[in-house]
Amino acid sequence: MAVDFRSDPADSRGRLYREDESTFRSCFQRDRDRIIHCSAFRRLKHKTQVFIEHEGDYFRTRLTHSIEVAQVARTISGVLGLNAELTEAVALAHDLGHPPFGHTGEDALNVLMEPYGGFDHNAQALRIVTNLERHYADFDGLNLTWETLEGIAKHNGPVIGTLPYALAEYNALHDLELNSYASTEAQVAALADDITYNSHDLHDGLRAELFSTDELAELPILQDCFAEVDRKYPGLNYYRRRHEALRRFFGVLVEDVIAIARANLAELTPKTASNVRYAGRPMIQFSNGLWSDLKVVRQFLFHRMYRAPSVVKMRIEVTEAVTTLFPLFMQHPELLPKQWRKDVQKANDDVALARIVVDYIAGMTDRFALQEYERLAHRKTH
């Protein structure tokens, strides 16, 4: 049965550059496919989630994280009767703008870019899909639909106040209604992101031996998950026990979001997708009780994983790489690859140059950034 507030591809607001429609794919399917085939998506394979890409083959990267987010988002979207293709497109694109070294790299670039408009990974994702992917004959970017671009720009909620320059520049051309909430599909992608990283960071932290299974078993939500596993499988192997408990933790988060979303939507009774955008509050969220418990888990991860001594040590090292490369390229733009130097020739001030340099560095993978740092940091300049 059709859902009134579902994003219908037949009612899409279209693309900035008009194209003939596909004969066998909806516009949202086409968006999803373009995202999967773009260069920035492939580079996520070698970009940090928490651990630097070369630290181990087991740990999540931005690519595996994005795939997991898309799976969760598609599941929730299907249960709620939403457009799964739009949900999946936003989920797959949500981290395209992350620079090398995850949030550490983003923090470093934001400081370096402060005189030139700052740096924000969500705005950078929009810049990538609207400008920096330059493969098509008729336009720069991927020419995605308004709905997908809206979801990338504001899946975490309305964007108010001073806009990041990358977002402001595109929004002036193609109004994404940044003061409203995104579609239900994009809201699902945002919560799927929260569910996914809170779950898999526990897996990766255990793998890195930053904390123990016994410590996890004392945390809210997880305490009940471990107790259920122990009742059902007494004496279960250590590794299987923790996997079963974390699997249940994952399920609790998903089921909570679905239940609250159904209750919120039933209360609002939206008749169109725009009713959701202008509801004044998100429709897709955790319950208050679960969110309170989840904040305890997040604090545990912050102190024991994101700020673990080994992780902090690596943060310092990779920050040095970024803070060395940025001023080096600013002073010597001739060191940029040939195709980037063409843009430099059009730059008429330091702001324009800095934005070219940050686009280049933000697109680097972890390994390439470290290689460029080693290659260029000690070169003799004249």
C-alpha positions as CSV (number, residue, x, y, z in Angstrom):
1,M,0.0,0.0,0.0
2,A,1.4,3.5,-0.9
3,V,2.4,5.8,1.9
4,D,1.3,9.4,1.4
5,F,4.5,10.9,2.7
6,R,6.8,8.6,0.8
7,S,9.2,10.3,-1.6
8,D,7.7,9.4,-5.0
9,P,10.2,9.5,-7.9
10,A,7.4,10.6,-10.2
11,D,7.1,13.7,-8.1
12,S,10.8,14.5,-7.8
13,R,11.8,18.2,-8.1
14,G,14.3,17.1,-10.7
15,R,17.9,17.8,-11.4
16,L,19.7,21.1,-11.8
17,Y,20.6,20.1,-15.4
18,R,17.7,18.5,-17.2
19,E,18.3,14.9,-18.5
20,D,16.2,12.4,-20.3
21,E,14.8,9.8,-17.8
22,S,16.0,6.3,-17.8
23,T,13.7,3.7,-19.3
24,F,14.4,1.1,-16.6
25,R,15.5,3.0,-13.5
26,S,13.8,5.5,-11.3
27,C,15.5,8.8,-10.8
28,F,16.5,7.8,-7.2
29,Q,17.9,4.5,-8.4
30,R,19.9,6.4,-10.9
31,D,21.2,8.7,-8.1
32,R,22.2,5.7,-6.0
33,D,24.1,4.1,-8.9
34,R,25.9,7.3,-9.8
35,I,27.1,7.5,-6.2
36,I,28.4,3.9,-6.1
37,H,30.3,4.5,-9.4
38,C,31.9,7.8,-8.5
39,S,35.6,8.2,-7.7
40,A,34.9,9.6,-4.2
41,F,32.9,6.5,-3.2
42,R,35.8,4.2,-4.2
43,R,38.3,6.2,-2.2
44,L,36.3,5.6,1.0
45,K,37.9,2.1,0.9
46,H,41.1,3.7,2.2
47,K,39.7,6.3,4.5
48,T,39.6,6.1,8.3
49,Q,36.5,5.3,10.4
50,V,38.3,5.3,13.8
51,F,41.5,3.4,13.1
52,I,43.9,4.5,10.4
53,E,43.3,2.4,7.3
54,H,46.6,0.6,7.4
55,E,46.4,-0.4,11.1
56,G,44.5,-3.6,10.4
57,D,42.4,-5.4,7.8
58,Y,39.6,-6.1,10.2
59,F,38.6,-2.6,11.2
60,R,35.9,-0.7,9.5
61,T,36.8,1.9,6.9
62,R,34.5,4.7,5.6
63,L,33.5,2.4,2.7
64,T,32.4,-0.6,4.8
65,H,30.7,1.8,7.3
66,S,28.8,3.4,4.4
67,I,27.7,0.0,3.1
68,E,26.5,-1.0,6.6
69,V,24.6,2.2,7.0
70,A,22.9,1.7,3.7
71,Q,21.8,-1.8,4.7
72,V,20.3,-0.6,8.0
73,A,18.7,2.4,6.3
74,R,17.1,0.3,3.5
75,T,15.7,-2.2,6.1
76,I,14.1,0.6,8.2
77,S,12.8,2.3,5.1
78,G,11.2,-0.8,3.8
79,V,9.4,-1.4,7.1
80,L,8.1,2.1,7.1
81,G,7.0,1.9,3.5
82,L,9.4,4.6,2.3
83,N,11.4,4.9,-0.9
84,A,14.3,2.5,-0.3
85,E,16.3,3.8,-3.3
86,L,16.4,7.4,-2.0
87,T,17.2,6.3,1.5
88,E,20.0,4.1,0.2
89,A,21.4,6.9,-2.0
90,V,21.6,9.4,0.9
91,A,23.1,6.7,3.2
92,L,25.8,5.8,0.6
93,A,26.7,9.4,0.0
94,H,26.6,10.7,3.6
95,D,30.4,10.3,4.2
96,L,31.7,11.2,0.8
97,G,33.1,14.5,2.1
98,H,35.2,13.0,4.9
99,P,38.9,13.8,4.5
100,P,41.7,11.3,5.2
101,F,42.0,10.3,8.9
102,G,38.3,10.7,9.7
103,H,37.2,13.4,12.2
104,T,40.9,14.0,13.1
105,G,41.5,15.1,9.5
106,E,38.3,17.2,9.5
107,D,39.3,19.0,12.7
108,A,42.7,19.8,11.3
109,L,41.3,21.1,8.0
110,N,38.7,23.2,9.8
111,V,41.4,25.0,11.7
112,L,43.5,25.5,8.6
113,M,40.5,26.7,6.6
114,E,39.2,29.1,9.3
115,P,40.4,32.2,7.4
116,Y,38.9,30.9,4.2
117,G,35.4,29.7,5.2
118,G,36.1,26.6,7.3
119,F,35.6,23.0,6.4
120,D,32.6,20.8,7.0
121,H,32.4,17.2,5.8
122,N,28.7,17.3,5.0
123,A,29.1,20.4,2.9
124,Q,32.1,18.9,1.3
125,A,30.0,15.8,0.3
126,L,27.6,18.2,-1.5
127,R,30.5,19.9,-3.2
128,I,31.8,16.5,-4.4
129,V,28.5,15.4,-6.0
130,T,27.7,18.9,-7.4
131,N,31.2,20.0,-8.6
132,L,34.3,17.9,-8.0
133,E,33.3,14.7,-9.7
134,R,34.1,15.8,-13.3
135,H,33.4,12.8,-15.6
136,Y,30.2,13.7,-17.5
137,A,30.1,15.6,-20.8
138,D,27.2,17.8,-19.9
139,F,27.9,19.0,-16.3
140,D,30.2,18.9,-13.4
141,G,29.3,16.7,-10.5
142,L,26.7,13.9,-10.6
143,N,23.6,16.0,-11.3
144,L,21.6,14.2,-8.6
145,T,18.0,14.9,-7.9
146,W,16.9,17.7,-5.5
147,E,15.7,15.1,-3.0
148,T,19.1,13.3,-2.8
149,L,21.0,16.6,-2.6
150,E,18.6,17.8,0.2
151,G,19.2,14.5,2.1
152,I,23.0,14.9,1.8
153,A,22.9,18.5,3.0
154,K,20.5,18.2,5.9
155,H,20.0,14.6,6.9
156,N,21.1,15.6,10.4
157,G,18.4,18.3,10.6
158,P,17.9,21.9,9.4
159,V,21.0,23.9,8.6
160,I,20.7,27.3,10.1
161,G,23.0,30.2,10.9
162,T,26.1,30.9,8.8
163,L,26.3,28.3,6.1
164,P,29.5,26.5,5.1
165,Y,30.7,28.1,1.9
166,A,30.4,24.8,-0.1
167,L,26.8,24.6,0.9
168,A,26.0,28.3,0.5
169,E,27.4,28.3,-3.1
170,Y,25.3,25.5,-4.3
171,N,22.2,26.5,-2.4
172,A,22.3,29.9,-4.2
173,L,21.9,28.0,-7.5
174,H,19.4,25.3,-6.3
175,D,17.5,26.1,-3.2
176,L,17.5,23.0,-0.9
177,E,15.2,24.6,1.7
178,L,17.9,24.3,4.4
179,N,15.7,25.7,7.2
180,S,13.4,22.7,7.1
181,Y,13.9,19.0,8.0
182,A,14.9,16.6,5.3
183,S,12.6,13.9,3.9
184,T,11.6,10.9,6.0
185,E,14.0,8.8,3.9
186,A,17.0,11.1,4.7
187,Q,16.1,11.1,8.4
188,V,16.2,7.3,8.3
189,A,19.7,7.4,6.7
190,A,20.8,9.7,9.6
191,L,19.6,7.4,12.3
192,A,21.0,4.4,10.5
193,D,24.4,6.1,10.7
194,D,24.0,6.4,14.5
195,I,22.9,2.8,14.9
196,T,25.7,1.5,12.7
197,Y,28.7,3.3,14.2
198,N,27.6,2.8,17.8
199,S,27.3,-0.9,17.1
200,H,30.4,-1.5,15.0
201,D,32.7,0.7,17.0
202,L,32.0,-1.6,19.9
203,H,33.1,-4.5,17.7
204,D,36.3,-2.7,16.5
205,G,37.2,-1.6,20.0
206,L,37.0,-5.2,21.3
207,R,39.1,-6.3,18.4
208,A,41.7,-3.6,19.2
209,E,41.6,-4.7,22.9
210,L,40.9,-1.2,24.1
211,F,38.3,-2.6,26.5
212,S,37.0,-6.0,27.6
213,T,33.8,-7.9,27.0
214,D,33.1,-7.8,30.8
215,E,33.2,-4.0,30.7
216,L,30.7,-3.9,27.9
217,A,28.4,-6.3,29.8
218,E,28.1,-3.6,32.5
219,L,26.8,-0.9,30.2
220,P,23.1,0.0,29.8
221,I,21.3,-1.9,27.0
222,L,24.2,-4.2,26.6
223,Q,23.7,-5.6,30.2
224,D,20.3,-7.0,29.2
225,C,21.7,-8.2,25.9
226,F,24.4,-10.3,27.5
227,A,22.0,-11.6,30.2
228,E,19.7,-12.8,27.4
229,V,22.5,-14.6,25.6
230,D,23.7,-16.2,28.9
231,R,20.2,-17.5,29.6
232,K,19.7,-18.9,26.1
233,Y,23.3,-20.2,25.6
234,P,24.9,-21.0,28.9
235,G,28.6,-21.7,28.6
236,L,28.8,-20.2,25.0
237,N,32.2,-19.7,23.5
238,Y,33.7,-16.3,24.5
239,Y,33.7,-14.8,20.9
240,R,30.3,-16.2,20.0
241,R,28.9,-14.8,23.3
242,R,30.0,-11.3,22.6
243,H,28.9,-11.4,19.0
244,E,25.4,-12.6,20.0
245,A,25.2,-9.9,22.6
246,L,26.2,-7.1,20.1
247,R,23.9,-8.5,17.5
248,R,21.0,-8.1,20.0
249,F,22.3,-4.6,20.9
250,F,22.1,-3.7,17.2
251,G,18.5,-5.1,17.0
252,V,17.4,-3.1,20.0
253,L,18.5,0.1,18.4
254,V,16.8,-0.7,15.1
255,E,13.5,-1.8,16.7
256,D,13.4,1.3,18.9
257,V,13.8,3.6,15.9
258,I,11.1,1.8,14.0
259,A,8.6,1.9,16.9
260,I,9.2,5.6,17.6
261,A,9.0,6.5,13.9
262,R,5.7,4.7,13.6
263,A,4.3,6.5,16.7
264,N,5.6,9.9,15.4
265,L,4.1,9.4,12.0
266,A,0.8,8.2,13.3
267,E,0.6,11.3,15.5
268,L,1.5,13.7,12.6
269,T,-0.5,11.8,9.9
270,P,1.4,13.5,7.1
271,K,-0.3,13.6,3.7
272,T,2.7,14.6,1.7
273,A,6.5,14.5,1.9
274,S,6.5,18.2,2.6
275,N,4.4,17.7,5.7
276,V,7.3,15.8,7.2
277,R,9.8,18.5,6.1
278,Y,7.9,21.2,7.9
279,A,6.7,19.2,10.9
280,G,9.0,21.3,13.2
281,R,10.6,18.1,14.6
282,P,12.2,14.9,13.4
283,M,10.0,11.9,12.7
284,I,12.8,9.4,12.9
285,Q,14.5,9.3,16.3
286,F,15.3,7.1,19.3
287,S,13.0,7.0,22.3
288,N,14.0,9.2,25.2
289,G,14.8,6.2,27.4
290,L,17.0,4.5,24.9
291,W,18.7,7.7,23.9
292,S,19.6,8.3,27.6
293,D,21.1,4.8,27.8
294,L,22.9,5.2,24.5
295,K,24.6,8.4,25.7
296,V,26.3,6.3,28.4
297,V,27.5,3.9,25.8
298,R,28.8,6.8,23.6
299,Q,30.6,8.3,26.6
300,F,32.3,5.0,27.2
301,L,33.4,4.8,23.5
302,F,34.6,8.4,23.6
303,H,36.9,7.8,26.6
304,R,38.0,4.2,26.0
305,M,38.2,4.2,22.2
306,Y,38.2,7.6,20.5
307,R,40.6,9.0,23.2
308,A,42.5,5.9,23.9
309,P,46.3,6.6,24.1
310,S,47.1,4.6,21.0
311,V,44.4,6.4,19.0
312,V,45.4,9.8,20.3
313,K,49.1,9.0,19.4
314,M,48.0,8.3,15.8
315,R,45.8,11.4,15.8
316,I,48.8,13.5,16.6
317,E,50.9,11.9,13.8
318,V,48.2,12.3,11.1
319,T,47.3,15.8,12.2
320,E,51.0,16.7,11.5
321,A,50.7,15.3,8.0
322,V,47.6,17.5,7.2
323,T,49.0,20.6,8.8
324,T,52.2,20.2,6.8
325,L,50.6,19.5,3.4
326,F,48.1,22.4,3.5
327,P,50.6,25.3,3.8
328,L,53.0,23.6,1.5
329,F,50.4,23.5,-1.3
330,M,49.4,27.0,-0.5
331,Q,53.0,28.2,-0.9
332,H,53.8,25.9,-3.8
333,P,50.6,25.2,-5.8
334,E,52.9,24.0,-8.6
335,L,53.2,20.8,-6.6
336,L,49.5,20.0,-7.2
337,P,48.7,17.5,-10.0
338,K,48.4,18.9,-13.5
339,Q,44.5,18.7,-13.6
340,W,44.4,20.7,-10.3
341,R,46.8,23.4,-11.5
342,K,44.2,24.3,-14.2
343,D,41.9,25.4,-11.4
344,V,44.7,27.2,-9.7
345,Q,45.2,29.4,-12.8
346,K,41.6,30.7,-12.4
347,A,42.1,31.4,-8.6
348,N,42.2,35.2,-8.1
349,D,42.9,35.3,-4.4
350,D,44.1,33.2,-1.4
351,V,40.5,32.2,-0.6
352,A,40.0,30.6,-4.0
353,L,43.4,28.9,-3.8
354,A,42.8,27.6,-0.3
355,R,39.5,26.0,-1.4
356,I,41.2,24.3,-4.3
357,V,43.9,23.0,-1.9
358,V,41.4,21.7,0.7
359,D,39.4,20.0,-2.1
360,Y,42.6,18.2,-3.1
361,I,43.7,17.2,0.4
362,A,40.1,16.2,1.5
363,G,39.9,13.8,-1.4
364,M,43.1,12.0,-0.4
365,T,43.0,8.5,1.1
366,D,44.9,7.8,4.3
367,R,47.7,6.1,2.6
368,F,48.1,8.7,-0.2
369,A,48.1,11.5,2.3
370,L,50.9,9.8,4.3
371,Q,52.8,9.0,1.1
372,E,52.6,12.7,0.0
373,Y,53.6,13.8,3.5
374,E,56.7,11.6,3.4
375,R,57.5,12.6,-0.2
376,L,57.0,16.4,0.2
377,A,57.6,17.3,3.9
378,H,61.4,17.3,3.7
379,R,61.8,18.5,0.1
380,K,64.1,21.5,-0.5
381,T,62.1,24.4,-1.9
382,H,63.6,27.4,-3.7
